[in-house]
Amino acid sequence: MTLNKAEPGSGEHDAADDYVPSQRRLDRERYQRARARRATAIGALSTLVTAVVLYLVVVSAPGWPRTKETFFDWGYAREALPKVLEGLWLNVRLLLVCGAAVLVLGMLIAVARTLRGPVFFPLRFLAAAYTDFFRGLPLIINLMIVVLGVPALRLQGVTVDPVLLGGTALTLTYSAYVAEVFRAGIESVHPSQRAAARSLGLSNRQALRYVVLPQAVRRQVPPLLNDLVSLQKDTGLVSIGGAVDAVRAADIIVGRSLNYTPYIVAGLVFVALTIPMTRFTDWVTARMDRRQAQGGAT
Amino acid sequence: MHPAPRVLRRAAAVVLLAAAVSCAPQPEEAGKPSSSAGSACQKGELATRTSDKLTIATDEPAYEPWFKDDEPANGKGFESAVAYAVAGQLGYAKDKVAWQTVPFNKAFAPGEKTFDFDINQVSVSEERKKAVDFSTGYYDVRQAVVALKGSKAAKAKSIADLRGVKLGAQVGTTSLDYIDAVVRPTQAAAVYGKNDQAKSALKNGQVDAIVVDLPTAFYITGAEVTDATIVGQFEHQGGTPEQFGLVLDKGSALTSCVSRAVDALREDGTLAKIEQQWLSDAVDAPVLK
């Protein structure tokens, strides 16, 4: 609370010694404290009531005992957790490798799409065709084709490992999404920035590298994180090729026991993985903003 | 001050509302018929989902040799024939049977069932009985190993020979349990959502062999992956045969009637006749020890 601080405009720090708050001000502060307490109390009460209502609605539902047994069985949760974590390791590795590949490939495609000059037309066309195609193609079909179809060609030297193939399919689809995020970011930088950079004697490439991209990337962190979280969840789809990821590990136990608790465990594990990622990006964004503010404001 | 009582009044109203909501839902038993009516099993008068009709569920696509032409209602294929025989035993003529498509995994989800029973090659186990009701078994099933002809896995003569082989199976099947519990391979098994994906992985050399139930193995090697062969079948584990059962809602009033119908069909030889007609292939495959 800032109530005890000197009022703005009431004087400098050295004048605070002989400052005596007026009765009027003390009254006002007391009133404000009372209002704040009241707001907190109402907030707490209303939260409590909401929680109780939700609890009662769920628990008194006719199917609750059955649902509780099937979705929240502690024994199955304990059995599932180590297997789910083992599977999650596959998801994490896929996320790291595909995430890096997607960022690089997405950036290349976005830059290719924003190149100017007639000589680059084929490149622009190819980049546009790529994003159109892979953004439109359902990921699951892409995965089926790559994971199940490519080995059917029996090409020499091409892997049949479902994880590598699945990772390739994920990279193909996600780099198309991410390329669009990058392109939107690049195009969101005002043309005057590019013009100013060119007028300073920077080449087109230098303008892109030193002026446009740094501004663009900063704006793209939240949507990029969105795509990364989405990628993280979709890494599980490589299980169509037979690999056992966190969700499939849960599937295996569910199939045997017909108890769905392992799905809850797998779901929570993914959420737990996402939250640190979000906080990390928040931190990166905040740091970038601070730097920009320092550079820009003064 | 005036506002406080109003807040109290509002809070009281919310609490009362909460109490009212918590009392509102009907107890589950309200809609169910009494148990005495259920145990009578009067022909054609069971407390089915849709009165006067027996609703039977299975997944789509429905595979051979369990069904024929992906058409459960045609009475052809082992499970279709069994379903109609059970319906007949319960007093429902062929035109009183309604088929329904229910995905394998959804058949076990809690919540109201839309079918009277589900027939989908579901193995009975004590653990699964905690989630659903099963009829008595209508088929003793054995698991079999399928590999490409000429491959290392195809030459296996014993379970030990399979240990170093990359195996695959469908998730949620006892086939997968056999890999983990009986073969215990050195490489983790590949686990597929559907047998179709396991088959294509076998064709593509992503796995050396897959485990499926014996009739399915005969169908795969006979019609679908013709350059594959049945390596052998497993013995029953722990003495009790693995059986397929009809799946009913947990606590269903029909369970005892359906079980009785299955028992009657087994005793009068109908089940054996149906098995002979549709699964006659599934007899001799070398037993892996």
Interface residues (C-beta under 8 A of the other chain):
Chain A: I42 L45 S46 V49 V52 V53 L56 V57 V59 S60 A61 P62 G63 R66 T67 E69 T70 F71 L148 P151 A152 R154 V160 D161 P162 S239 I240 G241 G242 A243 V244 R248 D251 I252 V254 G255 R256 S257 L258 N259 Y260
Chain B: V7 A11 V14 V15 L17 A18 A19 V21 S22 C23 A24 P25 Q26 P27 E28 N105 F108 A109 P110 G111 S125 E127 R128 K130 A131 V132 G168 V171 G172 T173 L176 D177 A188 A190 V191 Y192 G193 Q197 A198 S200 A201 K203 N204 G205 Q206 V207 K250
